[in-house]
Amino acid sequence: IICLGIIGLAGFLIRFFYFPEGIPITFDGYSYFWYANDLSLSGTFPTDIFGIKITNNGWPTFLSVFFSLFNSDNFLHYMDLQRYVTIVISVITIIPVFALCKRFCGNGLSLLGTVFFVFQPRIIENSLLGITEPLFVLLAVSCLVLFLQDNLKLKYISFAFLALTCLVSYEGILLIF
């Protein structure tokens, strides 16, 4: 647990070192931001954002909860909040990654697998872009961990995680196969 905590702390530090504070989110993260912003302000699901229909609205719906709790007049603060949420989710993912690695390897190799995951440059970049991938990875890995348990109730809970994974990104449907 101590080693996992140190790995998580190092993951936070490296992400906050590269944190682009005050820089607007671009591309997909931009449309997710406005969708979450509209949802938190109006309380109804937007039909489209700038003429783009967002089919997977799990991430902006999750994000709108944080936007509702946060109060600021500057939209860049909300974009920074979006990045902070993805950073926290990305680092929390080390817990199910460790559990998944432990299922197939010993503790030492599980910690090594967790280190490889948390310091992988693409994972770090995705956590700084404010997009859906950190939540998708967390839900998908949690689904796999729960499904591989011997308890039948945990297998059923894994399908609930699978449903949430599909709401975040439609690629989650591949986990059924």
Summary of the structure (lengths in Angstrom):
residues: 177
radius of gyration: 17.0
end to end distance: 33.0
largest distance: 50.2
contacts: 534
relative contact order: 0.14
helix: 75%
strand: 1%
